[in-house]
Amino acid sequence: MKRYIISQTLWVITLFAAIGPTQAQEEGEAKTYSLPQFIETGLKNNYGLRIVRNEEQIKANEATRANAGYLPEVNLSAGYDGALNSSNAKSRANGSTTSDRNVFNQGFSAGINAEWTIFDGFKIQTDYKRLQQLRLQGETQTRIAIEDYVADLTSEYYNFIQQRIRMRNLHNAVALSKERLRIVFERYTLGSASRLELQQARVDFNADSAQSLKQLELLATSRIRLYELMAVKDIAEKIVLPDTAIIVNDALDYDALLQATLRTNASLINAALNRTLAELDFKKVAARDYPYIKLTAGYNYSHNEFGSGSNRRNDSWGPDFGVKVGYKLFDGKRSMERKNARLDIENAELAQKEIEQLLRADLADLWQAYRNNLRLLALERENLITAQENHYIASERYLLGNLPGIEMREAQQSLLDAEERILVAEYNTKVCEISLNLISGGIMSYIHPVK
């Protein structure tokens, strides 16, 4: 029996030793990142953001006067043509026939020509304004992508902190279970504890150890997720964070958040840009009700050689210019396009109002969750103090032999549960805070936090 007990004890010690180096390995040879460093690295490396920035640059490149049609169109052309002809010509006067065989005519021409639309019902001006709005929309869409990214990365950063704190709590639980197992083992060898009590202590220790090992997997998953968001290739590199606790901001103000949301929210700004684009599209359709005026100018040269006739060759050159004025009387779909353009404006206005309503609702929901989590966090902090006092009293009584192992386990589990609840409350409150800053346009404050 003693040999069995000794072998079981050695197995327990081996298991605990296996957990300990794993935690040490998690912190050894690691790279230190603060939250601003995480965000700055990710903003430079993240592939999705780089794609969005390139799309923004494409819209910026297109927002030029030339693309809108302000500048003339200039063409340089040259050509050559030849013909080998045979003909019979019969005279009406005397009926004689004149025959020409294999007459070769050839010609060469070259010229430069320009066409410049100086008026087309303000379509050019409207197109230029539309390109400028699309450029602004590209900037806004980039901002939306960046803000969403910063929110995701910040949430995962605090999730990693949450997982590390949970890992620490579980290691403390394993240490407490190990100490309890040691005490029970000594009592069992002295005959003051039953084998059932020893087995129960071993089961509790194994359960805590298994939970601690599973937590290592969750911790590694969060670390890999952070490196994925930052587009760091060496995902096996360990991380050390300067932050060891989740500090929540309990000083947010609802009225200030609401005003900031209605003033700076990127989605609302994008909706306003869509409305402006719809109005410009209507002006573009209305421009077809006006005539157009175009200027043309050029310089051309032509050379021709004739195989028959009185002239052997002919050369001509010189400038040409002109004015074109026109008006499209009927195209069959102008009325339909005008009606649809008005409906597009109305839809854009409705979409803007809908987004504003959704933002107000989301802000109210997030604010309610934020306040509730703050109250829950205060309550759980009180519960944690009580659980710590209960565990201390239980430990003292257990060492004196005045408390059964089951009740000691209950006190230990109550402490672990209290630590877990306060950790979850802190993280949930932080996520609400991040979401409130995202919707109100203040998410970038996490790059340069106010001290």
C-alpha positions in Angstrom: 0.0 0.0 0.0 2.8 2.4 0.8 4.5 1.7 -2.5 1.3 2.5 -4.3 1.0 5.8 -2.3 4.6 6.8 -3.0 4.2 6.1 -6.8 1.0 8.1 -6.9 2.7 11.0 -5.1 5.7 10.9 -7.5 3.2 11.1 -10.4 1.5 14.1 -8.9 4.8 15.9 -8.4 5.8 15.1 -12.1 2.5 16.5 -13.3 2.9 19.7 -11.4 6.4 20.1 -12.6 5.2 19.7 -16.2 2.8 22.6 -15.7 5.4 24.9 -14.1 8.0 24.9 -16.9 5.2 25.5 -19.4 4.3 28.7 -17.8 7.9 29.7 -17.5 8.4 28.9 -21.2 5.5 31.2 -22.0 7.4 34.1 -20.5 10.9 33.1 -21.5 12.6 34.6 -24.6 9.6 36.8 -25.3 9.1 40.1 -27.0 7.5 43.0 -25.1 4.6 44.8 -26.8 2.5 47.6 -25.5 -1.0 48.2 -26.9 0.2 51.3 -28.9 3.0 49.2 -30.3 0.6 46.4 -31.3 -1.6 48.9 -33.1 1.2 50.8 -34.8 2.7 47.5 -36.0 -0.6 46.2 -37.3 -1.5 49.5 -39.1 1.7 49.1 -41.1 1.6 45.3 -41.7 -2.0 44.2 -41.9 -2.7 43.0 -45.4 -6.4 44.0 -45.4 -5.5 47.6 -44.4 -2.9 47.7 -47.1 -5.5 46.7 -49.7 -7.9 49.3 -48.5 -5.2 52.0 -48.7 -4.4 51.0 -52.3 -8.1 51.3 -53.1 -8.2 54.7 -51.6 -5.1 55.7 -53.6 -6.9 54.5 -56.8 -9.8 56.9 -56.1 -7.4 59.7 -55.3 -5.6 59.1 -58.7 -8.9 59.3 -60.5 -10.0 62.6 -58.9 -8.4 64.8 -61.5 -9.6 67.5 -63.9 -8.4 65.4 -66.9 -10.5 62.4 -65.8 -13.5 64.7 -65.5 -13.1 66.0 -69.0 -11.7 69.5 -68.4 -8.8 69.0 -70.8 -8.9 68.7 -74.6 -8.4 65.4 -76.3 -5.4 65.4 -78.7 -4.8 62.7 -81.3 -1.8 62.1 -83.5 -2.5 60.0 -86.6 -0.7 58.8 -89.7 -1.8 56.5 -92.6 -0.8 55.1 -95.9 -3.0 53.6 -98.6 -2.4 52.3 -102.1 -4.5 51.0 -105.0 -3.8 49.1 -108.2 -6.7 49.6 -110.6 -7.6 48.8 -114.2 -10.3 50.7 -116.1 -12.2 51.0 -119.4 -13.7 54.4 -120.3 -16.0 54.8 -123.3 -16.5 58.3 -124.7 -20.0 59.6 -125.2 -19.0 61.8 -128.1 -17.4 59.4 -130.5 -17.8 56.1 -128.8 -14.1 55.4 -128.5 -12.8 53.4 -125.6 -9.8 54.3 -123.5 -8.2 51.5 -121.5 -5.9 51.9 -118.4 -4.2 48.8 -117.0 -2.5 48.4 -113.6 -2.6 52.0 -112.7 -1.0 52.4 -109.2 -2.2 55.2 -106.9 -0.8 55.8 -103.4 -1.1 58.3 -100.7 0.3 59.2 -97.3 -1.3 61.4 -94.6 -0.3 62.6 -91.1 -1.8 65.0 -88.7 -2.4 66.1 -85.2 -6.0 67.0 -84.1 -7.6 68.2 -80.9 -11.1 68.3 -79.7 -12.1 70.3 -76.6 -15.6 70.3 -75.0 -16.0 73.7 -73.4 -19.7 73.2 -72.4 -22.0 70.3 -72.1 -24.6 71.4 -69.6 -22.2 71.5 -66.6 -21.6 67.7 -66.9 -17.8 68.2 -66.7 -18.1 70.3 -63.5 -20.5 67.7 -62.0 -18.1 64.8 -62.9 -15.2 66.6 -61.3 -17.2 67.2 -58.1 -18.3 63.5 -58.2 -14.7 62.3 -58.4 -13.8 64.5 -55.4 -16.6 63.0 -53.4 -15.5 59.5 -54.4 -12.0 60.4 -53.2 -13.4 61.6 -49.9 -15.5 58.4 -49.7 -12.3 56.4 -50.2 -10.7 58.2 -47.3 -13.8 57.5 -45.2 -13.9 53.8 -46.1 -10.2 53.6 -45.1 -11.0 55.2 -41.8 -13.8 52.7 -41.2 -11.5 49.8 -41.9 -8.8 51.2 -39.7 -11.1 51.9 -36.8 -12.7 48.5 -37.0 -9.2 47.0 -37.1 -8.0 49.0 -34.0 -11.2 47.9 -32.1 -10.6 44.2 -33.0 -6.9 44.4 -32.1 -7.6 46.2 -28.8 -10.3 43.7 -27.8 -7.9 40.8 -28.5 -5.1 42.5 -26.6 -7.3 42.7 -23.5 -8.5 39.1 -24.2 -4.9 38.1 -24.0 -4.5 39.8 -20.7 -7.7 38.1 -19.5 -6.3 34.7 -20.5 -3.0 35.4 -18.7 -4.8 36.5 -15.5 -7.0 33.3 -15.8 -3.8 31.3 -16.2 -2.4 32.9 -13.1 -5.5 32.2 -11.1 -5.6 28.6 -12.2 -1.9 28.1 -11.3 -2.7 29.5 -7.9 -5.6 26.9 -7.7 -3.2 24.1 -8.6 -0.7 25.3 -6.0 -3.5 25.3 -3.3 -4.6 21.8 -4.4 -1.1 20.6 -4.3 -0.6 21.9 -0.8 -3.9 20.3 0.3 -2.8 17.0 -1.3 0.5 17.2 0.6 -1.2 17.8 3.9 -3.7 15.0 3.4 -0.9 12.7 2.4 1.0 13.4 5.6 -2.1 12.9 7.6 -2.8 9.7 5.8 0.7 8.4 6.5 0.1 9.3 10.2 -3.3 7.6 10.2 -5.3 10.7 10.9 -6.9 10.9 7.4 -8.8 8.3 5.4 -7.8 7.0 2.0 -11.1 8.4 0.6 -10.0 11.9 1.7 -6.6 11.3 0.0 -8.2 10.2 -3.2 -10.6 13.1 -3.2 -7.6 15.5 -2.8 -5.8 13.8 -5.6 -8.9 14.0 -7.9 -9.3 17.8 -7.1 -5.6 18.3 -7.9 -5.8 16.5 -11.2 -8.9 18.4 -12.2 -7.2 21.8 -11.4 -4.1 20.6 -13.3 -6.1 19.6 -16.4 -8.0 22.9 -16.4 -4.6 24.7 -16.2 -3.3 22.8 -19.2 -6.4 23.6 -21.2 -5.9 27.2 -20.4 -2.5 27.2 -21.9 -4.1 26.3 -25.2 -6.5 29.3 -25.0 -3.6 31.5 -24.1 -1.6 30.4 -27.1 -4.7 30.8 -29.4 -5.1 34.5 -28.3 -1.4 35.1 -28.8 -1.5 33.6 -32.3 -4.6 35.7 -33.1 -2.7 38.9 -32.1 0.2 38.0 -34.4 -2.3 37.2 -37.2 -3.9 40.7 -36.8 -0.5 42.3 -36.9 0.6 40.2 -39.9 3.7 39.1 -38.1 5.3 36.0 -39.7 6.9 34.5 -36.6 3.7 33.5 -34.8 5.7 31.2 -32.5 7.3 34.2 -30.8 6.2 34.7 -27.2 4.7 37.9 -25.9 5.2 39.9 -22.7 2.8 42.7 -22.0 3.5 45.6 -19.8 -0.2 45.6 -18.7 -1.0 42.9 -16.1 -4.5 44.0 -15.4 -7.6 45.2 -17.2 -8.1 48.8 -16.3 -11.5 50.1 -17.3 -12.5 53.7 -17.9 -15.5 54.4 -15.7 -15.7 58.1 -16.6 -17.4 58.0 -20.0 -20.3 60.4 -20.5 -23.4 59.5 -22.5 -24.2 63.0 -23.8 -20.6 63.5 -25.0 -20.6 60.1 -26.7 -23.8 60.9 -28.5 -22.7 64.3 -29.7 -19.4 62.8 -30.9 -21.2 59.9 -32.7 -23.5 62.3 -34.6 -20.6 64.5 -35.5 -17.7 62.2 -36.3 -19.0 58.6 -36.8 -17.4 57.4 -40.1 -20.4 55.4 -41.2 -22.6 58.4 -40.8 -20.1 60.6 -42.8 -20.1 57.9 -45.5 -23.9 58.0 -45.7 -23.8 61.8 -46.2 -21.3 61.3 -49.0 -23.6 58.8 -50.6 -26.4 61.4 -50.5 -24.1 64.0 -52.1 -23.2 61.5 -54.8 -26.9 60.9 -55.5 -27.5 64.6 -55.9 -24.6 64.9 -58.3 -25.9 62.0 -60.4 -29.2 63.9 -60.7 -27.3 67.0 -61.9 -25.4 64.8 -64.4 -28.7 63.6 -65.9 -30.1 67.1 -65.9 -27.0 68.3 -67.9 -28.4 66.5 -70.9 -31.1 69.1 -71.2 -28.4 71.6 -72.4 -26.6 71.9 -75.7 -22.9 71.1 -76.0 -20.1 73.2 -77.5 -16.9 71.7 -78.8 -13.8 73.3 -80.3 -11.7 71.4 -82.9 -8.3 72.2 -84.3 -5.6 70.4 -86.1 -2.7 70.4 -88.5 -2.6 67.9 -91.3 -0.4 66.9 -94.2 -1.2 64.6 -97.1 0.8 63.3 -100.1 -0.7 61.5 -103.0 0.9 59.9 -106.2 -1.2 59.1 -109.2 -0.5 56.5 -111.9 -2.6 58.2 -114.5 -4.2 61.6 -115.2 -2.9 65.1 -115.6 -1.3 65.3 -112.2 1.4 62.9 -111.1 1.4 63.9 -107.5 -0.3 66.2 -105.0 0.9 67.6 -101.6 -1.2 69.5 -99.2 -0.7 70.8 -95.6 -2.0 73.3 -93.2 -4.1 74.0 -90.1 -7.8 73.5 -89.6 -10.2 74.6 -86.9 -13.9 74.7 -86.2 -16.7 74.8 -83.7 -19.3 72.1 -83.1 -22.6 72.9 -81.5 -25.2 70.3 -80.9 -28.2 69.3 -78.9 -29.7 65.8 -78.3 -33.4 66.3 -79.0 -34.6 62.8 -77.9 -33.0 59.7 -76.6 -36.0 57.8 -75.2 -34.8 57.3 -71.6 -34.0 60.8 -70.2 -37.3 61.1 -68.3 -36.9 57.6 -66.7 -33.3 58.4 -65.6 -34.4 61.7 -64.1 -37.1 60.0 -62.1 -34.7 57.3 -60.9 -32.1 59.8 -60.0 -34.7 61.6 -57.7 -35.5 58.3 -56.1 -31.8 57.6 -55.5 -31.6 60.9 -53.7 -34.6 60.0 -51.6 -33.1 56.6 -50.8 -29.8 58.1 -49.8 -31.6 60.5 -47.4 -33.5 57.6 -45.9 -30.4 55.5 -45.6 -28.6 58.4 -43.8 -31.5 58.7 -41.4 -31.6 54.9 -40.9 -27.9 54.8 -40.1 -28.3 57.7 -37.6 -31.2 55.8 -35.9 -29.2 52.6 -35.8 -26.2 54.5 -34.2 -28.5 56.0 -31.6 -29.9 52.6 -30.8 -26.5 50.9 -30.7 -25.1 53.6 -28.5 -28.0 53.3 -26.1 -27.6 49.5 -25.9 -23.8 49.7 -25.4 -24.3 52.4 -22.8 -26.7 50.3 -20.9 -24.4 47.3 -21.0 -21.5 49.5 -20.0 -23.3 50.8 -16.9 -24.6 47.4 -15.9 -21.1 45.9 -16.2 -19.7 48.7 -14.1 -22.2 48.0 -11.4 -21.6 44.2 -11.7 -17.9 44.8 -11.5 -18.3 46.8 -8.2 -20.4 44.0 -6.8 -17.9 41.3 -7.9 -15.0 43.2 -6.3 -16.9 43.1 -3.0 -17.6 39.4 -3.5 -13.9 38.8 -4.1 -13.0 40.3 -0.8 -15.5 38.1 1.0 -14.3 35.0 -0.9 -10.7 35.8 0.0 -11.6 36.2 3.7 -13.6 32.9 3.7 -10.7 31.1 2.0 -8.3 32.4 4.6 -10.5 31.3 7.5 -11.1 27.9 5.9 -7.3 27.5 5.4 -6.6 28.2 9.0 -9.2 25.8 10.2 -8.1 23.1 7.7 -4.5 23.4 9.0 -5.8 22.9 12.5 -7.8 19.9 11.4 -11.2 21.6 12.2 -12.5 21.6 8.7 -13.2 18.7 6.4 -11.5 18.5 3.0 -14.8 18.9 1.1 -15.5 22.2 2.8 -12.0 23.3 2.2 -12.4 22.5 -1.5 -15.7 24.5 -1.6 -13.9 27.5 -0.1 -11.2 27.2 -2.7 -13.6 26.8 -5.5 -15.6 29.8 -4.3 -12.4 31.9 -4.4 -11.6 30.7 -7.9 -15.2 31.4 -9.1 -15.1 34.9 -7.6 -11.8 35.6 -9.4 -13.3 34.3 -12.6 -16.5 36.4 -12.3 -14.6 39.6 -11.7 -12.2 38.8 -14.6 -15.2 38.3 -16.9 -16.8 41.5 -15.6 -13.6 43.5 -16.2 -13.3 42.2 -19.8 -16.9 42.7 -20.7 -16.8 46.2 -19.3 -13.6 46.9 -21.4 -15.3 45.5 -24.5 -18.2 47.9 -24.0 -15.8 50.8 -23.5 -14.0 49.9 -26.7 -17.3 49.6 -28.6 -18.5 53.0 -27.3 -15.2 54.6 -28.4 -15.5 52.9 -31.8 -19.1 54.2 -32.4 -18.3 57.7 -31.2 -15.1 58.0 -33.3 -12.7 57.9 -30.4 -11.1 54.5 -31.0 -7.8 55.9 -32.1 -7.2 57.2 -28.5 -5.8 53.7 -27.7 -2.8 54.5 -29.8 -1.9 57.6 -27.7 -3.8 56.9 -24.4 -4.4 59.9 -22.1 -2.4 59.5 -18.9 
